[in-house]
Amino acid sequence: MGGLRIVTERSPAGELAVTSPWDGRELARVATADAGHVADALGVAHGLFRDRARWLPVPERVAILERTAAIMASRTDELTLTAASEGGKPYADSRVEVIRAIDGVKLCAETLRGDAGSVIPVGTTPATVGRVALTQKEPVGVVVAVSAFNHPLNLIVHQVGPAVASGCPAIVKPAGDTPMSCLAFVDILYEAGLPREWCQAVVTDDLATAEALVTDPRVGFFSFIGSSRVGWMLRSKLAPGARCALEHGGAAPVIVAPPFAQDAVIPAIAKGGFYHAGQVCVSVQRVFVPRASAAEFARALAAAADSLVVGAPEDPATEVGPLIRPAEVGRVADWVDEAVDAGAVLVTGGRQLDNNAYAPTVLLDPPDDAKVSTLEIFGPVVCIYGYDDIDAAIARANALPVAFQAAVFSEDIDTAMHVYRQIDASAVMVNDHSAFRDDVMPFAGLRESGLGVGGIPYTMHDMQIDKMLVVKSGAL
């Protein structure tokens, strides 16, 4: 029984059964941590941070990360199967996630080697003559990372990899539904030479224990990926001085504007909307199409949705897997039924399937106040809205309190740039779906969608301080 990766002599508080979201079979049992375990982990991490003699030199951190990437690459198939089995993302997509995670670890090492500080341009005014100033990087403190289920390996890499690279002692709490990938990654870090006290992992026994971990005054940086309700609540309880980054969700808008090639747009929308059964924070959700084309567009998207293979995540042929929990299937079904009852046209889908799956669904013109139009669906549902005026469509896209990534499809560059300038988003994809992401890119939710900037180089920046040195010399 695994689950505790902390420096402690306490026995586990209990155990948690990890089950497949597809068929409910037990995959593993992991040990859980209580308040005493959390206190032990924080004590070890904070003591390590306060003892500068024990900090890991940069070359050692680089070497550990490079060995970690190499070990992961040698276990790609094993890591893929673990992620697919516990999280439900189809095998082919989980393999892409693992490859991305390996590259992310490499990116941590590259960023560490490529950003050691900067020279400050003093000596340019009479008051600063005779001085030079430069900055060097130091860790911000103990990092506590709370992660989500939908990318059980890559999200952990995005939170823990930068902490290791930055020299921050880390404590990570994976999602209770998907702890196995996290524990496998932490074990690989140890195998690569990282001392255990530098990265500890806990699966907490309850929410109170998790909150105690996050809100402890010894926490220097809090990294959270999950629901906005929980994230903003935890942020309000952070100790004074604790930095944080919050990554929540959105209801990603896509503007389709003439001229556009429907045959090219449909596959991209289908991928961006139904990838991982829509359980992605920047999944395509709201697609605005010229009214004259909207019904035809919806039928074409429905045909693409109907062609997708729904099945067991471990099967390489599967394109859409299950939702993470039965309650989520019921919630998505309720939201779709509500929209149809209020006047939306159900073009395809709209039904629960066996094994915790929900049929890929296309809705045409749901009301603007329906849940599918105002809240993050986090399920395989794409809504098509007809519009007569592009600026009115953009206004509808901007009307929600969430804003993250967005997209525009148009063969007219001026139209695409107009949407880019007017739409509320931290990133706009032109002629690609809203869920596109590379790990070197900034990744930031706006308004209620988050706080701070993700992406490995940006996370490393947040986990470090720029410590300035000013030297005064008469020889200068």
N, C-alpha and C positions, 0 to 999 in steps of 0.2 A: 504493500500500500504506500503510494507516494503522496506528495501534496505539500509537504513542509520542506522548503529549501531555506531554512533559517538557522542561524547559529544559536541553538538553545538546547537545554537538557530536558525540557518539558516533554511529556508524552502528548500525542495529538489530542485535540479537544474532541474529535469525533471523526466521522468519515462521510464522504459525499459520493454517491453513485453517479458516474458520468454515463449517459445513455445516448444512443443514436437518435437524432431527430427524425430519421426515416422510419425505423421499425421498432424503436424503443428498447432494443437489446442493450444490455450493459456492456460498456466498453472498458471501464476501469473503475476502481474505487480510489479516491484520493483523500488524504488526511486533511483535516480542517484545523484552523488556528483560532484561538480565543484571545481575549484581551491580554492575557499574560504573554502569549507568543508575540503579539504585536509590540508589547512593551520591550520584550527582549530584542526583537529585530531593530526597533528604533534605537535602543541603547547601543547596540553594536554599530549600527550605521553612523550615528551621531558621534560616537567616540572615535570612529575611524576618520571621519571628516575633521574633527578637531585636532587630530594628531598629524601634523604636516609631515612628520618623518616617515609616516606610513603611506603617503600618497604614491600612487603608481606613476613612474616617469612616462613621458609621452612615448618613447620608443617601445616600452613594454606594453602600453595600451594598444599601440598599432600592431604589434606582433600578435597579441591575443585576438584582436579582431580579424586579422588575416587568417590565423589558424581556425577561428570560428567559422569563417566563410568556407574554408576548405573542407572542414568536417561536414558542414551542412550540405555542400555540393556532393559529397560522397554518400549522403543519405537522402537524396532528393525524393526517391520513391517512398521511403518510409515516412518522411515528413509530410508528403502529399497525402498519403493514405490516412494518416492521423488527422490532418486538418479536415479532409473531406468527411471522414467518419463522424467526428464530433460536431462539426459545424454545419454539415449538410450542403456545402458548396460543391458542385460537381467536380469530379476528379480532374478533368481537363483544366478547369479554372483554378482549382486548388494547386495544381502543378505550376501554373503561371504565378500564383501567389508565392509559392516557395522560391521560385527563381527570382522573383522581385525581392524577397526577403534576403536572399543571399547577396544580391546586388546592393541592398540597403546596408548590410554590414560592411561591405567594401566601401560604400560611400561614406560611412562613418569614419573609416580609417583615412580615406582621401581628404575629407574635410578637416580632420584633425591635423594632418600634415600640411595642409594648404592654407590654414588660417591661424597664425600664431600671435596675431596682434597687429598694430599699425603704428605709424609715426604720426605724431600730432604736429601740425605746422606752427610751432611757436618760433620765436626769434624773428617774427615779421613785424613787430611793433616795438617802439622804444621800451615799453615796460617788460617785454619778454626777451630782449637781447641778452645773449650769454647763457641761454638755456636750450636744452633739447628735451623733448618729451616723447615717450612711447608707451604703448600698452602691451601687456601680456595677458594671456588667458588663465583664469583660475576657476575652479568649480564653484557653483553657487551654493551648494550644500547637499543635504540628503534629498534625493528625488523619490517621491512616492507616485507610482503610476497605477491607475485604475483603468482597465481595458474593457473592450467590448467583444462580443462573440463573433461578429461577422467576418473578420479576417484574423483568425486566432493565432497565426504566426506573424504575419507582416505587421500588424498593429503593435505587437509586443516588440518587434525589432525597431519600430519607429519610436517607441518610448524608452526601451531599455538600452538599445544600441547607442544612441546619443549620450545617455547618462554614463555608460562605460567609457565612451570616447572622451567625454568631457572631464572625467575623473571624479564623478559624483557617485557616492554610495547609493545604490538603488534598492528599493523594495517595491515589488510588483504584485498586484492583485489581479489575476486574470478573471474573465467572466466565469461564473460558476458552471455555465453550460459547456464551456470549452477550455478547460484548464490544461489539457494534455499537451497541446502544442507549446504553450508557455513553459511548462515544466521541462519539456524536451529541449527547448532553446537554452534555458538556464543551465541545464546539465551539460550542454555542449560548451557553454562559456566556461564552466568549471574544467571540462576536459581540455579546453584550449589554454588553460593556465590561469584563469581569473580566480583569485582567492575567494572563497565562499562568502566572506563578509562583504564583498563589494557588490554582490547582487543576490538579494534574498527574495524568495517568492512565497506568498501565502494565499491559500484559499480560505477566506474568513468564514466563521461559523454562522454569523448573522450580520445584519446591516449595522447594528450598533458597534460591532468590532471594526467593521470597515470604516465607519465614521471616526472612530477613535484613532485609527491609523492616519487618516487624512488630516485631521484637525490638530494633531499634536504639534506643540510649538517647536519641536526639533525638525520639522519638515521645512526644507528650503525651497522646494519646487514641487508643485502638484500638477501632474499630467492626467487629464481625464478624457476618455472617449466613451460617449454614451448619451443618454437622454438629457435633454435640456432641463427638465424638471429636477433631476438629481444633480446635474452639474452645477447649476446656479445655486441650488441649495447648499451644496458642499462649499462652494466658493464663499458664500456668506459666512461660513463658520471657520474659515482658515485663520490660523494664528497671524498676528501682526507681522508683516515683513515677508510672509510666504508669497512667492510668485506662483503663477499658475497659467496653464493653457487648457482651454476647454474646446473640445470638438464635438459638436452636436449634429443635428441633421437639418434637412431642409425639405423643400418640395420643388425640386429643380425644374425651372421653366425652359422650354425650347421654343424659339420663334422660327417658323418656317415661312420664308418670304419669297415671292417670285422675283426672278425666275429660279426655279429649283428643279432638280432631276429626281423625281419621286423614287425611281428605281435605286438610286444611290442613298437616298435619305432613309428609306424604310429599314434596310438592314442595320443601319447605325442606331436608329431609334429602338428597334427591337433588342439589340444588344444592350444598349444603355438602360432600357427599362426592365428587362427580364433577367439580366445577369444576376446570379445568386438570388433568384426569385424576388428581385427588387429590394433585397435587404442591404442596401448600400446608401450611405448618407447623401450621395449626390446622384442617385438614380434618376433617370428621366421619369418625370411624373406628370407634368402639365405641358402639353404640346399645342401651340397656337398656330392654326393653319388658315389660310384665306377661306372664307366661308364657301365659296364656290367649289373648292377642292376638298373640303373637310370630310364629307361623307365618303368619297372615293378613297381618300387617304386613310381613313379609319378602317375601311374594308381591306385595303392592302396590308395594313399593319396587323389586322386580325388574321389574315391568311398566313403572315409570317409567324404570328403567335401560335396558330394552330399546328404549324409544322414543327414546333420545338418538341424535343423528346423530354418528357417528364419522367424521372425515374430515380433509382438509388444513386446516391452521390458517389459511391465507389465505382460505378460503372462508367468506363471511359466514353460511352456513347451518350450518356445523360447530358442534357443541356440546361435543364431546370430541376433543381432538387426541392427538398421540403422547406417549410418554414421552421424556425428554430424550436417552437413549442406549439402544442395544440391550441392554447389560448390565442396565439397570434393568428392561426387559421380562422378561428371563430370571429376574431375582431375584424380581419380583412373582409370576411363574408358579410358581416353586419354593415360595414361601411359601404360596400358595393350595393347591397340590397337597399340601403337608405337612399343612395344616389339614384338608383333606378326608380324607386317609389316616388322620388321627387322630380322625375322627368328625364333622367339620363337615358340614352339609348345603349343597351347592352349589345355590343357588336359581336363579341365572342367571350367565352369564359364565364365568369360569374358563378363558379361552382367549386365546392370542396371536393378534393380527390382523396383517394386512400393514402395512407402513409404520410399524413401530416402535410400533404401538398395542396396547393390551390392552383387551379387552372390559370394560365396566362390570360389576362383579361384586358379588353379594350372597351372603354366607355366613350361615348360621343356626347358632348355638351352637357356634362353634369352641372348642376347649379353652382354658382360661385360661392354659395355659403355651405355647400355639402362638405362633409369631412374629407372626402377624397380631393376636394379642391383647396382646402385650407390647412390640412394637417399632413404630416409626413406619413405616407401609406406604409412604407417598409414592407411591401408585398408586391407580387407580380401584377400590378395594375397600372396601366397608362391611360391618361385622360386626354382626349382630343377636343379642342375648343375652336369653333369657327369664329373668324373675326372679319370685320369690314375695313377697319383702319388700323394700321400697324402701330401707331402711337397709342391707340386705345388698348391694343393687345399688350403692349409693353407696360401700360399702366396697370392692367390686370395682373400681369406677372409680378409687378413690384408691390402689390397691395398687401402682401403677407408680412408678418413680423419676423420671418426668417429669410435669410439670403445667404447663398453659398455659391456653388458653381452654376453656370447657365450655358446655353448654346444657341447658335443661330445657323440656319441653313439657308444659303442664298448664293446664286452665282453672280450677283451684283455686289461688287466690293463696297460701294458707297452705302448700300442698304445694310450690309453686314456691319460696317463700321458705325452706322447710325445706331443699330441695336447695341453694339458694344458700348457705345458712349452713354446710352440712356438706361440700360437695364441695371438693376441693383444686383451685383454679384462681385465676388472677389476674383473670379476667373471666368472668362467667356471663351468657349470653344467655337471656332468658325468651321462649319462643315464637318463637325464631329459631335458626338453625343456628350452630354454634360458630365458623364462619369469618367471621362478620360483623366488619367493622372499618371505622372511620373514622379518618382520619389525625390528627385532633385528640385521639383517645383514647390513654390509656396502653396499652402493649402489652408485656407482660413475661412471659417464661418463668420458672417457678419450679423449684427444685431443679436437676436436670440439664438442664432446658429452657432455661436462660439465666441471665444476670446483668444487672442494671440494667433500666431502663425505656425502651422505644422509644416512638414517637409523636413527631411533630416538636417540639412545645413541650418535651417531656421530654428529648429528645436535645439540644436547644439548651441546656437547663439544665445538662446534663452536660458540654457543651463549653465552658462558661464558668465563671469563678470570680466570686464575689461579693466584690469588693474593698471593704473597709470604710474609711470616713473618719470619724475622731472629732475633733471641734473643741471645744476648751475655751476658754471666754470668760467674763470677769467680767460681761459685759453680759447673759448668759443667765440 
